[in-house]
Amino acid sequence: MVKEGSASLDFIKCLPKTETHLHIEGALPWNLLEKKDPQRFARHPAFRQEDYRYRSFAEFESILIDHALAFFDSSESYHEAAKAIFEIQCKQNVKYVEISFHAGMIEWLKIPGDEILSAIHAAIPNDLEVRVFLGMSRNAYNSHLAPILEEAVRSWDNLAGIDLHGLESLPMETWTETLWSQAKENGLILKAHAGEFGPAANVRHAIEKLQVRRIQHGVRASEDPAVMQLANDLGVVFDLCPISNFKLRVVDSWDQHPLPLFMERGIACTLSTDDPLSFNNSLLQEYRVCHEEIGLSRLQLAQLAANGFEAADLDPSLRDRWIREIRTLVEEADP
């Protein structure tokens, strides 16, 4: 998928980048699984091959959870994974990361969520800005997790925001609107996965009912011009993951990916990897795919990188610094 040695690859490597759609359980580096259980994970499975495409979201989710539960068993394991993930980001010239951990793991592993949050924060290197989010499924508000979710949005130190995860086929329960409203009142950043497998109406619901301005995926918003216009009018950012979309068959082929359409309509988009454990992808590959398969120019790639910093929860001086560097790279790049 990615060929080495071109001027475009050099340009991509030099771009300061953000990673704004990343799940820590799905970003678990394979070498940590090998280290934990060499006998079971000595060989790379079929799903990590370049040409592998999942048959369904259910298959993807089952494989991801199975592998995540083989590694994550304590707050220390989250710290170890986060440290390795952040090292990978730094090697790709990533300056800012938004990473989420899944609330379901709190219930399954019986680990306090604030301990997981603290463990991830303790792994952040000095040269990387990181914001940690709590992700939760549409049916997460059960007797065990409900009070934890309410406490999280009310009082967890260093929690940057919340994100809605999981199957879009599940009904949208009313607790989400209440919790998202509480989170907004407490200054948290609001996200939601919508318009990946579900319809454009799910994107509208996230924008209008949950007051979200950061949509994770949002691909199927392309099916409704009115939803695209709504996103544009309100400055909603779509945190896109093209390789994920292709390997999960959200799009049948690269030429069907709506990223160029979104950019044409003025929707701010960013690039991220989603779940590198599952897709064996890197952020450099995401940019390269957008150039080689989707057909974006280097100027458009630079715009995607700049969009990430525009959306980032950063001190304005840092934001301006990285955007200026992107502009300089564009000016100095070969035509």
KAWOJO-V860596 format. One record per pair of residues at least 4 apart in sequence whose ideal C-beta (glycine too) atoms are under 6 Angstrom apart, sorted by sequence separation. I is the first residue (numbers start at 1). J is the second residue. D is the distance in whole Angstrom. If there is no record, write none. Layout:
BEGIN
i: (I,I)
j: (J,J)
d: (D,D)
END
This chain:
BEGIN
i: (34,37,38,44,55,57,68,73,104,105,111,136,145,151,152,175,176,198,204,205,206,244,252,258,281,288,289,290,296,314,22,47,54,72,89,111,140,141,183,195,207,231,245,246,251,262,276,291,296,314,46,54,124,184,206,221,245,251,290,34,106,195,221,262,33,89,194,195,273,194,180,273,309,120,194,203,309,192,287,309,101,117,203,242,271,47,306,134,192,203,192,200,218,306,162,194,196,199,200,215,305,190,195,191,193,195,200,204,213,214,215,216,193,195,200,203,302,191,195,195,219,133,161,184,200,132,133,134,135,137,138,161,163,164,165,302,131,137,153,160,164,168,207,238,240,133,135,153,168,180,244,103,139,219,237,238,239,241,138,177,247,96,97,98,99,100,102,103,153,232,239,241,271,141,168,232,36,100,113,232,244,259,75,222,231,243,103,107,121,228,257,270,26,33,78,82,90,107,243,270,86,219,222,254,268,75,79,83,254,75,78,82,78,86,103,114,25,28,79,243,75,79,242,1,28,196,29,27,100,19,237,19,24,17,16,17,22,23,24,25,18,19,20,16,57,131,60,92,92,53,54,21,53,64,96,21,20,21,95,48,26,27,28,20,22,21,26,20,23,26,19,21,19,17,12,12,2,8,2,11,17,20,15,18,18,16,16,14,11,7)
j: (38,41,42,48,59,61,72,77,108,109,115,140,149,155,156,179,180,202,208,209,210,248,256,262,285,292,293,294,300,318,27,52,59,77,94,116,145,146,188,200,212,236,250,251,256,267,281,296,301,319,52,60,130,190,212,227,251,257,296,41,113,202,228,269,41,97,202,203,281,203,190,283,319,132,206,215,322,206,301,323,116,132,218,257,286,63,323,152,210,221,212,220,238,326,183,215,217,220,221,236,326,212,217,214,216,218,223,227,236,237,238,239,217,219,224,227,326,216,220,221,245,160,188,211,227,160,161,162,163,165,166,189,191,192,193,330,160,166,182,189,193,197,236,267,269,163,165,183,198,210,274,134,170,250,268,269,270,272,170,209,279,129,130,131,132,133,135,136,186,265,272,274,304,175,202,266,71,135,148,267,279,294,111,258,267,279,140,144,158,265,294,307,64,71,116,120,128,145,281,308,125,258,261,293,307,115,119,123,294,116,119,123,120,128,145,156,68,71,122,286,119,123,289,50,81,250,84,85,163,89,311,94,99,93,93,94,99,100,101,102,96,97,98,95,197,313,248,283,284,247,248,216,249,278,312,239,239,241,322,280,275,276,277,270,272,272,277,272,275,278,272,274,283,283,284,287,285,291,288,298,305,308,305,308,312,322,325,329,333,334)
d: (6,5,6,5,5,6,6,5,6,5,6,4,6,6,5,6,6,4,6,5,5,6,6,6,5,6,5,5,4,5,5,5,5,5,4,6,5,5,4,6,6,4,4,6,4,4,5,6,6,4,6,4,5,6,4,5,5,5,5,5,5,5,6,5,4,6,4,4,5,5,6,6,5,5,4,6,5,4,6,5,5,6,5,6,5,6,5,5,6,4,5,5,4,5,5,6,4,6,5,6,5,5,6,4,4,4,5,5,5,5,5,5,6,6,4,5,5,6,4,5,6,6,5,6,4,6,5,5,4,5,5,3,4,4,6,5,4,3,5,6,6,5,6,6,5,5,4,4,3,4,4,6,5,5,5,5,5,5,4,5,5,5,5,5,6,4,5,4,6,6,6,4,5,4,6,5,6,4,6,5,6,6,6,4,5,5,5,5,5,5,5,5,6,6,5,4,6,6,5,4,6,6,6,4,5,4,4,4,6,6,4,4,6,6,6,5,4,6,6,6,4,5,6,6,5,6,5,5,5,6,5,5,5,6,6,5,5,6,5,6,4,5,5,5,6,5,6,5,6,5,5,5,6,5,5,4,5,6,6,4,3,5,5,5,6,4,5,5,6,6,5,6,6,6,6,4,5,6,5,6,5,6,5,3,6,4,5,6,6,6)
END
